[in-house]
């Protein structure tokens, strides 16, 4: 019986480490692609922020009894997400230079949003339902993953006078 439990725990550890390796490869590949096309990062971020704002404003505000988060707190969260959507959309549409700076700004803003949401989860833990807690924890996990990727992309964009260039990695600086 002990050998079987030991074998099962070793199997679980092996599967966990394999999953972690695959996840690391996926994130590294995604990061390398986004370094070549940093504008795409702003598109991804703006779509995510728009969906967050939409879900918070339309769905969760109208179904507070199922999620448990008070409407005034949801208003703070959806308006914050809407500001991030506007920022990322403007960067996607109009930004031509200084990718690194603006990527860092949105990544730290996303981390701030996660901390704010975590604080609200702590403050309203008695009111939250299992569905509400699940929604917000998943949202935090997804946004933290995005911020991690954004910070990795920003770190890989070279610190040169060419950070002002139209696209990182091109031969000439405009």
N, C-alpha and C positions, 0 to 999 in steps of 0.2 A: 504494500500500500504506500509506504514512504517512497520507494523507488518510483512508483507511478506518478505521485505528486511532484517529485523532484524533476522527473522527465517532462511533465506538463509545464512546470514553471520555466524550465530551460527552453522549451518549445515556444512559450509565450515571449520570453526574452529575445529569442532569435527572430521571431516574427516582428517584434517591436523594433529591433535594430535594423532589420531589412526595410521596414516601412519608413523609418527615419532616414535611412540612406536614400531611398527613392524620393522622399520629400525634399531632401537637400539637393539632389540632382535637378529636380523640377524647378526649385526656386533659383538655383544657380543658372540654369538655362534661360529661365524667364528674365532674370536680372540681366544677363548678357544680351538678350534681345532688346530689352528696354533701354539699355545704355546706347544702343544704336539708334533707337527711335524714342527719345524721351518724351516727345509730344504725346505719344500713345498713353503714357502714364497719366497724363492729365485727363485724357478721355476716359480712361478706366476709373479714375478717381471721381470725375464729375458724374459719371453714370451711377456709381455707387452712392455718392452723396445725394443725388436726386432720388434714387430709390429709397434711401433711408428717410429723407424728408417726406416723401410721399407716403411711405408706410406709417410713419409716426403721425403725420397730419390726418390722413384719410382713414386708415384702418384702426390704429391703436387708440386714437382719440375717441373714436365712435364705439369702441369695444373695451372701454376701460375696465368693465366688470370682469372681463376674461383675462386681462393682463395685469391689472392692479396698480399700474403706475398712474398717479394723479395727472389730470389734464394740464395743470399749470407747469408741471415738470416736463410733460411731453411737449409743451409749447417751447420751452427753453431748448430742448433737444432738437426739435424739428427746425427751429429757426437757426440754430447753430449749423445743422447739416445743410440747410438752404444757403447759408453764407459760404460754406465750403464748396457747395455745388457751383455757385456763382464764381468763386475764385478759380476753381479748376477749369470751368468752362471758358472763362476769359483767358486763362493761360493757354489752354488748348487752341483757342481761336486766334489769339493775337501775339503770343510770346514767340519771339524769334531768337532771343539771346538769353544768356545767364540762366540756363536750365538748372544748374546745380543749386543756386540760391532759392529759386522758386519751388523746386522739388523738396528741399529741406523745409521750407516754410510749411508746405501742405503736410509733410510727414509729421512734423511736430504738432501741427494743428490737429491732425488725426489722433495722435497720442493724447493730446489734451482732451479731445472728445471722449476717448476711452476712459480717461481718469474721471471726467465729469459724470459719465454714465455709471461708472463704478461707485462714485460717491452717492449718486441717486439710488443705486441698488442698495447700498448700505443704509441710507436714510429711510427708505421706504420698504425695507425687507419684510416688515410685518404685513404690508398691504399687497405685496406682489403674489401672484399666483405662480404655479409651476410653469405654466405657459409663458407668462411674462418674464420670469427669471431665465427660462430657456432662450427666449427671443433675444434678450439683452446680452446674455453671455455669448451667444453665437455671433451677435453683431460685434461685440468687443473683440472676439477671436479673429473674425474676418478683417476688421479694420486694423488690428495690431499686425496681422500678417501683411496687409498692404503697406503699412508704415515701415515695416521691416524691409520689404522689397524696395520701397522708395528710398530709404536711407542707404541701402546697398547700391542702388543705381547712382545716387548722388555721390557716394564715395568713389565709384568707378569712373565718373566723369572727371577728366583730367583737370588739374588746377594749373591752367596756363592762360596766357592772354587769349587763347583760342576758346576759352569758356564762353566768350562772346560770340562764337561762330554760330552760323545757322544750324548746323548739325555737328555734334561731336564726332571726331574721327575724320572729318574731311581735311583735305590737304591745305586749303587756304582759309584764312580768317577774313571775314567781311567786316 
